[in-house]
Amino acid sequence: MAFTDTIRDEADEFWSAILDHPMVVRLGEGSLDEEPFRYWVRQDYVYLVEYSRLFALGAAKAPTLDSMGTFASLLESTVNEEMDLHRSYAAEFGIEPDELEATTPSPTTRAYTDFLVRTATLGSFGDIVAALLPCMWGFNETGLRLADAGTPDHDQYAAWVEMYAGDEFTELTDWCKALMDDVAASATESDRERYRDLFRTSAQYEYLFWDAAWRREEWPL
């Protein structure tokens, strides 16, 4: 059985918890107050900067030229295309580029990105893929399930749902799942258990990232 099939039930529990979170429920309904979503947009920009480092480290540790090229392409498209798209999307909420750049990472954003970069720096290529997978898989499932329930009557929220439910992001998610399966197929059982632990930790942070935006989490001092 493929590795992602062995963790599918547990993954579905994480994705269902995210779908049940009040921020995501209201996002799908189109009734979400924009202030927590502006917070999410600003924190997601900070996240994407650090997320890009995973692609760089993935390219450096990739076992084949093909996977090296894919990670290099993901790095290039994230830094030079997705970041620009994020700035444009943020502008629709009145968030200027300098405001994005000046965003202080929340405690959750700092913890999540530090976990990802530490995993990518100290871990194996398989560790990187396992830590990376929940972001792609979780967003794709969220987008698909929200889209199935109907497009929200809010232009920016509808655009968010359509992007993560779209064919391009679904194909990227399927590629990451297939890569995880390939890596795990030749791994030891202890490696596979470590991949599960890394996956679970990232999936927990995916939930907490939404929750932090809902609460507009700040540093206490």
Secondary structure as UniProt FT lines:
FT   HELIX           3..6
FT   HELIX           8..20
FT   HELIX           22..29
FT   HELIX           34..61
FT   HELIX           65..77
FT   HELIX           78..82
FT   HELIX           83..91
FT   TURN            92..94
FT   HELIX           97..101
FT   HELIX           107..122
FT   HELIX           125..149
FT   HELIX           155..165
FT   HELIX           167..185
FT   HELIX           189..215
//
